[in-house]
Amino acid sequence: MRGFTLLEVLVALTVLAVSFSVLFTVLSRTRAKLERLTHDTERFIELDRKVKRDALTGVKREELEVKGVKVLRVYENGLEFYLLK
C-alpha cells in the first residue's frame, strides 16, 4: 500500500492556499461593490421619493432639451437621473 509523499501533500496544500486566497480577494471586492451599489440604490430611491412628493428642497433641477425631447435633470450630492417631460 502506497501513500502520498510529503512533497505531494505540500504541493496540494499550496494549490489550495493559492485558490482560497484568490477566492477571498474576489469575494471581498464583490462585497465592497455590493455595499456601494446598495448605498447608491438607497440614495436613488430617496431622491425618487423627493421628486414624486415634489419636495425638492436642496435638490437641483435643470430642464434640458436633448435631440428635441424635453428632459428634467434632477441631481443631489453626485447622484443624478433624468426624467422625460
PADREN-114202 format. One record per atom (N, C-alpha, C): residue in three letters; chain; x, y, z. Coordinates in Angstrom, 2 decimals. Layout:
! residues N
mike code = ALA&unit = A&u = X&v = Y&w = Z
...
This chain:
! residues 85
mike code = MET&unit = A&u = 0.85&v = -1.18&w = 0.00
mike code = MET&unit = A&u = 0.00&v = 0.00&w = 0.00
mike code = MET&unit = A&u = 0.89&v = 1.24&w = 0.00
mike code = ARG&unit = A&u = 0.65&v = 2.12&w = -0.95
mike code = ARG&unit = A&u = 1.50&v = 3.31&w = -1.10
mike code = ARG&unit = A&u = 0.72&v = 4.55&w = -0.70
mike code = GLY&unit = A&u = 1.30&v = 5.43&w = 0.07
mike code = GLY&unit = A&u = 0.67&v = 6.68&w = 0.48
mike code = GLY&unit = A&u = 1.24&v = 7.84&w = -0.33
mike code = PHE&unit = A&u = 0.87&v = 9.04&w = 0.06
mike code = PHE&unit = A&u = 1.37&v = 10.24&w = -0.61
mike code = PHE&unit = A&u = 2.70&v = 10.64&w = 0.00
mike code = THR&unit = A&u = 3.57&v = 11.18&w = -0.83
mike code = THR&unit = A&u = 4.84&v = 11.67&w = -0.31
mike code = THR&unit = A&u = 4.62&v = 13.05&w = 0.30
mike code = LEU&unit = A&u = 5.58&v = 13.48&w = 1.08
mike code = LEU&unit = A&u = 5.49&v = 14.78&w = 1.72
mike code = LEU&unit = A&u = 5.43&v = 15.88&w = 0.67
mike code = LEU&unit = A&u = 6.16&v = 15.74&w = -0.40
mike code = LEU&unit = A&u = 6.16&v = 16.75&w = -1.48
mike code = LEU&unit = A&u = 4.79&v = 16.86&w = -2.13
mike code = GLU&unit = A&u = 4.13&v = 15.75&w = -2.37
mike code = GLU&unit = A&u = 2.79&v = 15.78&w = -2.97
mike code = GLU&unit = A&u = 1.78&v = 16.48&w = -2.05
mike code = VAL&unit = A&u = 1.88&v = 16.21&w = -0.78
mike code = VAL&unit = A&u = 0.98&v = 16.85&w = 0.18
mike code = VAL&unit = A&u = 1.24&v = 18.35&w = 0.24
mike code = LEU&unit = A&u = 2.51&v = 18.75&w = 0.24
mike code = LEU&unit = A&u = 2.84&v = 20.18&w = 0.28
mike code = LEU&unit = A&u = 2.37&v = 20.89&w = -0.98
mike code = VAL&unit = A&u = 2.51&v = 20.27&w = -2.13
mike code = VAL&unit = A&u = 2.04&v = 20.86&w = -3.38
mike code = VAL&unit = A&u = 0.52&v = 21.02&w = -3.35
mike code = ALA&unit = A&u = -0.18&v = 20.01&w = -2.89
mike code = ALA&unit = A&u = -1.64&v = 20.07&w = -2.81
mike code = ALA&unit = A&u = -2.07&v = 21.19&w = -1.86
mike code = LEU&unit = A&u = -1.42&v = 21.32&w = -0.71
mike code = LEU&unit = A&u = -1.75&v = 22.38&w = 0.24
mike code = LEU&unit = A&u = -1.44&v = 23.76&w = -0.34
mike code = THR&unit = A&u = -0.37&v = 23.88&w = -1.09
mike code = THR&unit = A&u = -0.03&v = 25.16&w = -1.72
mike code = THR&unit = A&u = -1.08&v = 25.55&w = -2.75
mike code = VAL&unit = A&u = -1.50&v = 24.61&w = -3.55
mike code = VAL&unit = A&u = -2.54&v = 24.88&w = -4.55
mike code = VAL&unit = A&u = -3.83&v = 25.30&w = -3.86
mike code = LEU&unit = A&u = -4.19&v = 24.62&w = -2.80
mike code = LEU&unit = A&u = -5.40&v = 25.00&w = -2.05
mike code = LEU&unit = A&u = -5.26&v = 26.40&w = -1.45
mike code = ALA&unit = A&u = -4.11&v = 26.72&w = -0.89
mike code = ALA&unit = A&u = -3.91&v = 28.03&w = -0.27
mike code = ALA&unit = A&u = -4.01&v = 29.14&w = -1.31
mike code = VAL&unit = A&u = -3.41&v = 28.95&w = -2.46
mike code = VAL&unit = A&u = -3.48&v = 29.95&w = -3.53
mike code = VAL&unit = A&u = -4.93&v = 30.09&w = -4.01
mike code = SER&unit = A&u = -5.62&v = 28.99&w = -4.17
mike code = SER&unit = A&u = -7.01&v = 29.03&w = -4.62
mike code = SER&unit = A&u = -7.89&v = 29.79&w = -3.63
mike code = PHE&unit = A&u = -7.72&v = 29.52&w = -2.35
mike code = PHE&unit = A&u = -8.51&v = 30.22&w = -1.33
mike code = PHE&unit = A&u = -8.17&v = 31.70&w = -1.27
mike code = SER&unit = A&u = -6.91&v = 32.06&w = -1.45
mike code = SER&unit = A&u = -6.55&v = 33.47&w = -1.40
mike code = SER&unit = A&u = -7.15&v = 34.24&w = -2.59
mike code = VAL&unit = A&u = -7.16&v = 33.61&w = -3.77
mike code = VAL&unit = A&u = -7.79&v = 34.24&w = -4.93
mike code = VAL&unit = A&u = -9.29&v = 34.37&w = -4.71
mike code = LEU&unit = A&u = -9.90&v = 33.32&w = -4.20
mike code = LEU&unit = A&u = -11.34&v = 33.35&w = -3.94
mike code = LEU&unit = A&u = -11.69&v = 34.42&w = -2.91
mike code = PHE&unit = A&u = -10.90&v = 34.54&w = -1.86
mike code = PHE&unit = A&u = -11.13&v = 35.54&w = -0.83
mike code = PHE&unit = A&u = -11.03&v = 36.95&w = -1.40
mike code = THR&unit = A&u = -10.05&v = 37.19&w = -2.25
mike code = THR&unit = A&u = -9.88&v = 38.50&w = -2.88
mike code = THR&unit = A&u = -11.08&v = 38.85&w = -3.75
mike code = VAL&unit = A&u = -11.52&v = 37.91&w = -4.55
mike code = VAL&unit = A&u = -12.67&v = 38.14&w = -5.42
mike code = VAL&unit = A&u = -13.92&v = 38.42&w = -4.59
mike code = LEU&unit = A&u = -14.13&v = 37.64&w = -3.55
mike code = LEU&unit = A&u = -15.32&v = 37.83&w = -2.71
mike code = LEU&unit = A&u = -15.29&v = 39.16&w = -1.97
mike code = SER&unit = A&u = -14.14&v = 39.58&w = -1.50
mike code = SER&unit = A&u = -14.08&v = 40.85&w = -0.78
mike code = SER&unit = A&u = -14.31&v = 42.04&w = -1.73
mike code = ARG&unit = A&u = -13.81&v = 41.97&w = -2.94
mike code = ARG&unit = A&u = -14.07&v = 43.02&w = -3.93
mike code = ARG&unit = A&u = -15.55&v = 43.06&w = -4.29
mike code = THR&unit = A&u = -16.15&v = 41.89&w = -4.45
mike code = THR&unit = A&u = -17.56&v = 41.81&w = -4.79
mike code = THR&unit = A&u = -18.42&v = 42.37&w = -3.67
mike code = ARG&unit = A&u = -18.05&v = 42.09&w = -2.44
mike code = ARG&unit = A&u = -18.80&v = 42.60&w = -1.30
mike code = ARG&unit = A&u = -18.71&v = 44.13&w = -1.23
mike code = ALA&unit = A&u = -17.53&v = 44.67&w = -1.49
mike code = ALA&unit = A&u = -17.37&v = 46.13&w = -1.48
mike code = ALA&unit = A&u = -18.23&v = 46.77&w = -2.57
mike code = LYS&unit = A&u = -18.26&v = 46.17&w = -3.75
mike code = LYS&unit = A&u = -19.09&v = 46.69&w = -4.83
mike code = LYS&unit = A&u = -20.57&v = 46.60&w = -4.48
mike code = LEU&unit = A&u = -20.96&v = 45.50&w = -3.84
mike code = LEU&unit = A&u = -22.35&v = 45.33&w = -3.43
mike code = LEU&unit = A&u = -22.76&v = 46.40&w = -2.41
mike code = GLU&unit = A&u = -21.89&v = 46.69&w = -1.46
mike code = GLU&unit = A&u = -22.19&v = 47.72&w = -0.47
mike code = GLU&unit = A&u = -22.33&v = 49.09&w = -1.11
mike code = ARG&unit = A&u = -21.44&v = 49.40&w = -2.06
mike code = ARG&unit = A&u = -21.52&v = 50.67&w = -2.78
mike code = ARG&unit = A&u = -22.81&v = 50.75&w = -3.59
mike code = LEU&unit = A&u = -23.16&v = 49.67&w = -4.27
mike code = LEU&unit = A&u = -24.38&v = 49.63&w = -5.07
mike code = LEU&unit = A&u = -25.61&v = 49.77&w = -4.19
mike code = THR&unit = A&u = -25.62&v = 49.12&w = -3.05
mike code = THR&unit = A&u = -26.74&v = 49.22&w = -2.13
mike code = THR&unit = A&u = -26.92&v = 50.65&w = -1.64
mike code = HIS&unit = A&u = -25.81&v = 51.29&w = -1.29
mike code = HIS&unit = A&u = -25.85&v = 52.67&w = -0.83
mike code = HIS&unit = A&u = -26.38&v = 53.60&w = -1.93
mike code = ASP&unit = A&u = -25.88&v = 53.44&w = -3.14
mike code = ASP&unit = A&u = -26.34&v = 54.28&w = -4.26
mike code = ASP&unit = A&u = -27.81&v = 54.04&w = -4.57
mike code = THR&unit = A&u = -28.26&v = 52.79&w = -4.46
mike code = THR&unit = A&u = -29.66&v = 52.47&w = -4.71
mike code = THR&unit = A&u = -30.56&v = 53.13&w = -3.67
mike code = GLU&unit = A&u = -30.15&v = 53.11&w = -2.41
mike code = GLU&unit = A&u = -30.94&v = 53.76&w = -1.36
mike code = GLU&unit = A&u = -31.02&v = 55.26&w = -1.60
mike code = ARG&unit = A&u = -29.91&v = 55.87&w = -2.01
mike code = ARG&unit = A&u = -29.91&v = 57.31&w = -2.33
mike code = ARG&unit = A&u = -30.81&v = 57.60&w = -3.52
mike code = PHE&unit = A&u = -30.77&v = 56.75&w = -4.52
mike code = PHE&unit = A&u = -31.61&v = 56.94&w = -5.70
mike code = PHE&unit = A&u = -33.09&v = 56.85&w = -5.33
mike code = ILE&unit = A&u = -33.46&v = 55.87&w = -4.50
mike code = ILE&unit = A&u = -34.85&v = 55.71&w = -4.08
mike code = ILE&unit = A&u = -35.32&v = 56.93&w = -3.30
mike code = GLU&unit = A&u = -34.46&v = 57.45&w = -2.42
mike code = GLU&unit = A&u = -34.82&v = 58.64&w = -1.65
mike code = GLU&unit = A&u = -35.00&v = 59.85&w = -2.57
mike code = LEU&unit = A&u = -34.12&v = 60.01&w = -3.54
mike code = LEU&unit = A&u = -34.25&v = 61.11&w = -4.48
mike code = LEU&unit = A&u = -35.51&v = 60.96&w = -5.32
mike code = ASP&unit = A&u = -35.83&v = 59.75&w = -5.71
mike code = ASP&unit = A&u = -37.06&v = 59.49&w = -6.47
mike code = ASP&unit = A&u = -38.29&v = 59.85&w = -5.64
mike code = ARG&unit = A&u = -38.27&v = 59.51&w = -4.36
mike code = ARG&unit = A&u = -39.40&v = 59.86&w = -3.48
mike code = ARG&unit = A&u = -39.55&v = 61.38&w = -3.36
mike code = LYS&unit = A&u = -38.43&v = 62.08&w = -3.27
mike code = LYS&unit = A&u = -38.49&v = 63.53&w = -3.20
mike code = LYS&unit = A&u = -39.11&v = 64.12&w = -4.46
mike code = VAL&unit = A&u = -38.75&v = 63.57&w = -5.61
mike code = VAL&unit = A&u = -39.30&v = 64.06&w = -6.87
mike code = VAL&unit = A&u = -40.80&v = 63.79&w = -6.92
mike code = LYS&unit = A&u = -41.21&v = 62.60&w = -6.51
mike code = LYS&unit = A&u = -42.63&v = 62.26&w = -6.57
mike code = LYS&unit = A&u = -43.46&v = 63.10&w = -5.60
mike code = ARG&unit = A&u = -42.87&v = 63.46&w = -4.45
mike code = ARG&unit = A&u = -43.58&v = 64.30&w = -3.48
mike code = ARG&unit = A&u = -43.44&v = 65.77&w = -3.82
mike code = ASP&unit = A&u = -42.61&v = 66.07&w = -4.81
mike code = ASP&unit = A&u = -42.27&v = 67.44&w = -5.18
mike code = ASP&unit = A&u = -41.67&v = 68.18&w = -3.99
mike code = ALA&unit = A&u = -40.93&v = 67.46&w = -3.16
mike code = ALA&unit = A&u = -40.24&v = 68.03&w = -2.00
mike code = ALA&unit = A&u = -38.77&v = 68.15&w = -2.35
mike code = LEU&unit = A&u = -38.46&v = 69.05&w = -3.25
mike code = LEU&unit = A&u = -37.13&v = 69.13&w = -3.82
mike code = LEU&unit = A&u = -36.25&v = 70.19&w = -3.15
mike code = THR&unit = A&u = -36.43&v = 70.41&w = -1.87
mike code = THR&unit = A&u = -35.58&v = 71.34&w = -1.16
mike code = THR&unit = A&u = -34.17&v = 70.77&w = -1.12
mike code = GLY&unit = A&u = -33.20&v = 71.52&w = -1.60
mike code = GLY&unit = A&u = -31.82&v = 71.06&w = -1.62
mike code = GLY&unit = A&u = -31.46&v = 70.20&w = -2.81
mike code = VAL&unit = A&u = -32.45&v = 69.91&w = -3.64
mike code = VAL&unit = A&u = -32.23&v = 69.11&w = -4.84
mike code = VAL&unit = A&u = -32.20&v = 70.05&w = -6.04
mike code = LYS&unit = A&u = -31.20&v = 69.89&w = -6.86
mike code = LYS&unit = A&u = -31.06&v = 70.77&w = -8.02
mike code = LYS&unit = A&u = -31.84&v = 70.19&w = -9.20
mike code = ARG&unit = A&u = -32.51&v = 71.07&w = -9.92
mike code = ARG&unit = A&u = -33.28&v = 70.68&w = -11.10
mike code = ARG&unit = A&u = -32.82&v = 71.51&w = -12.27
mike code = GLU&unit = A&u = -32.85&v = 70.90&w = -13.42
mike code = GLU&unit = A&u = -32.44&v = 71.61&w = -14.61
mike code = GLU&unit = A&u = -33.23&v = 71.05&w = -15.80
mike code = GLU&unit = A&u = -33.91&v = 71.93&w = -16.49
mike code = GLU&unit = A&u = -34.66&v = 71.49&w = -17.67
mike code = GLU&unit = A&u = -33.76&v = 71.58&w = -18.89
mike code = LEU&unit = A&u = -33.70&v = 70.50&w = -19.65
mike code = LEU&unit = A&u = -32.85&v = 70.40&w = -20.83
mike code = LEU&unit = A&u = -33.69&v = 69.99&w = -22.02
mike code = GLU&unit = A&u = -33.10&v = 70.17&w = -23.18
mike code = GLU&unit = A&u = -33.70&v = 69.63&w = -24.39
mike code = GLU&unit = A&u = -32.63&v = 68.83&w = -25.10
mike code = VAL&unit = A&u = -32.85&v = 67.55&w = -25.22
mike code = VAL&unit = A&u = -31.89&v = 66.64&w = -25.84
mike code = VAL&unit = A&u = -32.52&v = 66.06&w = -27.10
mike code = LYS&unit = A&u = -31.96&v = 66.42&w = -28.24
mike code = LYS&unit = A&u = -32.45&v = 65.94&w = -29.54
mike code = LYS&unit = A&u = -33.95&v = 66.17&w = -29.70
mike code = GLY&unit = A&u = -34.39&v = 67.34&w = -29.29
mike code = GLY&unit = A&u = -35.79&v = 67.70&w = -29.45
mike code = GLY&unit = A&u = -36.71&v = 67.18&w = -28.36
mike code = VAL&unit = A&u = -36.20&v = 66.48&w = -27.38
mike code = VAL&unit = A&u = -37.01&v = 65.93&w = -26.29
mike code = VAL&unit = A&u = -36.73&v = 66.71&w = -25.03
mike code = LYS&unit = A&u = -37.79&v = 67.17&w = -24.35
mike code = LYS&unit = A&u = -37.61&v = 67.90&w = -23.10
mike code = LYS&unit = A&u = -37.34&v = 66.92&w = -21.97
mike code = VAL&unit = A&u = -36.29&v = 67.22&w = -21.21
mike code = VAL&unit = A&u = -35.83&v = 66.34&w = -20.14
mike code = VAL&unit = A&u = -35.62&v = 67.17&w = -18.88
mike code = LEU&unit = A&u = -35.96&v = 66.59&w = -17.73
mike code = LEU&unit = A&u = -35.70&v = 67.22&w = -16.45
mike code = LEU&unit = A&u = -34.54&v = 66.47&w = -15.80
mike code = ARG&unit = A&u = -33.46&v = 67.18&w = -15.53
mike code = ARG&unit = A&u = -32.29&v = 66.59&w = -14.85
mike code = ARG&unit = A&u = -32.41&v = 66.92&w = -13.37
mike code = VAL&unit = A&u = -32.42&v = 65.90&w = -12.54
mike code = VAL&unit = A&u = -32.53&v = 66.06&w = -11.09
mike code = VAL&unit = A&u = -31.26&v = 65.48&w = -10.49
mike code = TYR&unit = A&u = -30.58&v = 66.26&w = -9.63
mike code = TYR&unit = A&u = -29.35&v = 65.76&w = -9.04
mike code = TYR&unit = A&u = -29.13&v = 66.33&w = -7.65
mike code = GLU&unit = A&u = -28.43&v = 65.51&w = -6.85
mike code = GLU&unit = A&u = -28.14&v = 65.87&w = -5.46
mike code = GLU&unit = A&u = -26.94&v = 65.05&w = -5.01
mike code = ASN&unit = A&u = -25.91&v = 65.72&w = -4.53
mike code = ASN&unit = A&u = -24.72&v = 65.06&w = -3.98
mike code = ASN&unit = A&u = -24.14&v = 63.99&w = -4.89
mike code = GLY&unit = A&u = -23.98&v = 64.32&w = -6.16
mike code = GLY&unit = A&u = -23.34&v = 63.39&w = -7.08
mike code = GLY&unit = A&u = -24.25&v = 62.34&w = -7.67
mike code = LEU&unit = A&u = -25.49&v = 62.27&w = -7.22
mike code = LEU&unit = A&u = -26.45&v = 61.31&w = -7.76
mike code = LEU&unit = A&u = -27.40&v = 62.07&w = -8.68
mike code = GLU&unit = A&u = -27.58&v = 61.58&w = -9.89
mike code = GLU&unit = A&u = -28.44&v = 62.28&w = -10.82
mike code = GLU&unit = A&u = -29.24&v = 61.30&w = -11.66
mike code = PHE&unit = A&u = -30.40&v = 61.75&w = -12.10
mike code = PHE&unit = A&u = -31.15&v = 61.00&w = -13.08
mike code = PHE&unit = A&u = -31.99&v = 61.95&w = -13.91
mike code = TYR&unit = A&u = -32.50&v = 61.44&w = -15.01
mike code = TYR&unit = A&u = -33.19&v = 62.24&w = -15.99
mike code = TYR&unit = A&u = -34.63&v = 61.74&w = -16.14
mike code = LEU&unit = A&u = -35.56&v = 62.68&w = -16.22
mike code = LEU&unit = A&u = -36.97&v = 62.35&w = -16.41
mike code = LEU&unit = A&u = -37.44&v = 62.95&w = -17.72
mike code = LEU&unit = A&u = -38.20&v = 62.20&w = -18.48
mike code = LEU&unit = A&u = -38.80&v = 62.73&w = -19.71
mike code = LEU&unit = A&u = -40.00&v = 63.56&w = -19.31
mike code = LYS&unit = A&u = -40.18&v = 64.67&w = -20.00
mike code = LYS&unit = A&u = -41.33&v = 65.53&w = -19.71
mike code = LYS&unit = A&u = -42.40&v = 65.32&w = -20.73
